[in-house]
Amino acid sequence: MSQIIDSHVHFFDPTRAGGVPWPSKDLPTLYMPAMPGRLEVLSRAFGICGCIAIECTPLLEDNDWLLRVADAHPFVLGVIGNLDPGDPAYSRHLDKFRKNPLFLGIRYGNLWNRDLLADLKKPGFVDGIRSLADAGLVFESANPDPKLIRALLEIVDAIPHLCIVLDHIPNAKLPQDARAVNAFHDDLAALAKNPLVYVKLSEIPVATAGVLISRPEYYRDKLDPLWDLFGPDRVIFGSDWPNSDQVAGYDQIFAITSAYLASKSAEAREGYFWKNSELAYRWSRRSAE
C-alpha cells in the first residue's frame, strides 16, 4: 500500500482555556489532549500518512481553532467544520472559512440536538447547503438513523451536484420495527444511486459486554452490503480516533479493517485507503508523501 489516509479523526484539548464541550470529564478514556502529533506517532506504524479532521464541537470559534491546528501540522490534509446552514450569519461564516484551502466542508446531522429532516424546512437552509455544492465543498452527515438518510435523500433531490459523505453507517441506529428497517435500507440504496454520495466505513468495531468481537464473518456481514451498494470507488477509510478508543485500540481497528480488505483487489484497497477520499474531499498534498 503506497499510502493510507485516515478520513475521520477528531482533535481537541481539554486543558485549553475554557475547556471543551466534548469530551466530558466522565469519559476518562477520552478526556486528555488528542492532537495531531499524538495521532501521527500512533498511526505511522500502520502506514497512515495523513488525515481529515472532523470538527467535534458546536462552537463557531472552534472552526478557527481546528484550522490553526491543521495549518501547523502537514499531517492534517483538511478540516470538516461545523456551521449551521440555518444561521442568519451562515453565508458570512462560510465565505470566511472557504478561503482557507484546508476547509473542505461542513458536518451536520444527529448531534448537538439537531434534526436535519426538520431543519430542511427552515427558510434558507437548503440554499445554504446548495452554496456548499457551488463552492465545491463537502456536506458530511453525522450519526445515521432512518430519519437522517431520508433527509439526505431530500437533499440529493434538491442539490444533485452536492458531494455527500456518510459517516458511521456500519453503526447506524436502527429501530426494532422490521418495516422501518426495510425502509432505511431502501432509502440508503436510493441514496447510493447518486455518484457523488460516498460512504465512510467508520465506527466498525463492536464490543459486547466489554469484549471486542473479532470474528471476520461478523464484520463481513455488516460491511458487504455497503460495499456492494456503493462500490469500490465510493467507500472510504476512517478510524473515528480517539472516540474509537472506547471500543477498540487503533491497532485493533486497523486489523479488523485490513482483514476485511484482504479479499479485495489491490486497486480496491488503494481506493478505499486513500484515492476515494481524495476524490470526495479534494484534499491537496502537503508533503512529499
N, C-alpha and C positions, 0 to 999 in steps of 0.2 A: 504494500500500500504506500503510495508516494506521499500522501498527506491525509490528515484527518482533521475536520473542523467540528468542534462541539457547538452546535447551534442553539443550545438552551442552557445558559448558566445565569446565576444571579450574583451580584456584588452588593455588599452592604458593610457598614462598620458601626456596630452598636456603641462603640466607645467615642464616637464623634460628638461634638457639642449638640445637645438637643436629642440625642439618641436616634432611634429609627422606629417607624410604625410597625415593621416586621423584620426579623422575628422577635417574639416577646421573650422575656426572661424565663418563662415557664417551658421554653424549648431549649434545654441546655445543650443538646446536640448541635444546635444551630447558632446559639447566642454567643457568637465570637466573630471577630473580623473575617469576612470572606472577600478577599481581594484578588486581583489578577495574579500577583506574584505567588500566592499560595496555590492557586489552581494550576499555574504553569508548572511549578515543581511537581505537583501531584500527578498531572496528566501527561507530562512529557514521556514518561515511561511507556505509555500506550500509543505513542505516535501522534498525539494531539499537537498541532502547531498553530492553532488559532481558535477563536471562539466568538460567538454572538452573545452579547449581554442583554438580558431581558429585564426591564425595569420592574421592581417588585415593591414599590410604594406608590400611593396615590398623590404624593406631594409634587406639585408642579416644579418646584425648585430642584427636586431630585433628578429631573432630566438634565439640568446643568451639571449637577454633581457627578452623575454617571458618565456624561460626555467628557468631563475633565479627567475622570479616572481612565476612561478608554484612551483619551488622547495621550496620556502619559505611558501607556503600555501597548506597544505594537502587537502584542499577542491578541488584543481585542480588535476584531475586524469591523465591528459595528455595534450599534445600540438600537434596540426596540424600546421606544419611550412610552410614556404614559400621558396621553392627552384625552380630553373628553370632547368628542365632536359636537355635543350639545351645549358646550360652554360658549357664551356670547363672545368670549375672547379667544376662542379656539383658532380662528384663522390667523390672528396676530401671532399666537404662540407657534403655530405650525410654520408660518413664514419665517420666524426667527430660527427655529431648530433645523429646518430643512436646508438651511445654508451651510450647516456643518456636514461634511461628507460622511461622517460616521453615524449620522442619524438616518436609520434605514426604514423607519415606520413606527407604528404605534400598536399597542396591545389593548384589547377591550373584550370584556366578556363577564363570566361569573366570578367576579372578585370585586372587593370594595363596595359591596351591596349594589352592584349594578345588574341590570336586566336588559340585555341587548335587544331582545324581541320587543319589549315595551318601549325602549329608548328610540327605536327606529321611527316611532310615531311623533317624536318631538320635532317641532319646526326647525329645519336646517340641519338636522342630524345626518340624514342621508347625503345631503350636499357636502357636509364636512368630510364624510368618508370618500365621496367622489373626488374631492380635492387631493386626497392621498394618491388615488389612481392616476390623476392627471399629472402629479409630481413624480410618478414612478416609484412611489413608496409602498411599503407592505402594510396590510391590515392583518394583525395576528390575533387569533382568538384565545380565550383563556378558560380552562376548566370546563370541558364539554359535558353537555347533557342534551336531551331531546330538544328543549326549547332553544338552546344555543344553535344547534345545527339547523333548525327551522329558520331562525333569524338569519343565518348565513346564506341560506337559500334565497331569502328575500333580497339580501344584499347583492348576490350574484345576478339575480334577475334585473336589478336596477342598475348595477355597475359591472357589466361583464368584463371590462378591461382591468378590473382590480385584481392584484395579486394577493391571495389569502393564504396564510399558513395556519394550519390547525394544530394546536398544542394538545398533548396528553391524551390523544384519542384511545390508546390502549387502556387507559384508566378512566374512561368515561363513566359518569354516574348514571346508571340506568334504572328505571322503575321496575317493580315486580310484575306489572301487568304485561302479558305477552304481546298484546296488540300494540301497546305503546313502544315496546322494544322493537317490534317489526317496523313500526313507523319510523323509528330512529334509523334503522338500517336502510330503509328505503330512501329516506332523506339524505343520508350520507352517500348512498350510491348516486343519487341525483346530483349532489354537490361535486362528486368526483368526476362528473362528465365535463366540468369546466377545466380546460387545460392549465389555467392559472391558479388552481387550488392545489396546494401541497399539504402533505400530512407529515407531521413531526412524530416519529416513533419515540416519544419520551414518556417518562413515568411507566416504564416497562416492568421493573422488578415488583414482585408481590411477596409479602410475608404473611403467614398465618400463625397466630399465637407467638409472634415474635421470631418465627423461623422462616428464613428466605426459601422460597420454592426454587429448586434448581433443576427440575425435570425439563429437558429441552422440549418435550412434546406439549407441555403446558403453554409455553410461550409460542410455539408454532401455531397452536390452535387460536391464540389471540391475534397473532401478527399476520398470518397467511391471508385472512380475509381483507385486511387493509392493504397488504402488498398487491393482492390481486385487483382490488378496486382502483388503486391509484397508479399502479405500475412502477417499474424500477426507476423511472425518470422523475417521480414526484414524491419520493419518500426521503426523509431527512433524519440524520442522527442528532439527538440531543440528550444530554445526561440528566438535566434538571439539578445539577450541582449548585449549592450544597444541600438544597432541600431534600435531595435523594439520600443524603446520609442517614435520614430517619428510617430508611428501609434497607439500603444496601450501600456498601463502600464503592468507590469509583472502580476498583479492580473487579468487583462482582458485576457491576453494571456492564463494564466492557466485556467481561467473559460471557455474560448472557447474550449480549448483542452480537459478539463475534461468532458465538456458536450458531446463532440463528442465520447469520450471513454466510456461514461456511459453505452451504449448499448452493449459494448464488454464484453467478459468473463473476469474473474479475471486473468486468465493465459495470455490472450492477452494484458491486461492493464499492467501487470508486464513486459511482453516482451517489449512493446512499451516504457515504462518509464525507464527501465534500462537494462534488460537482453540482449536485441538485441544490445545495444551499447557496452556491454562487449564482445559480440561475434565479432562484426565488428572491434572495436578498440583494443581489447585485453588489455584493461587497467587493472592495478593492484590496489588493495585496499591499501589505505594509512592511514586508521584509523580504529578503531573498528567498525564504522558504515558500 
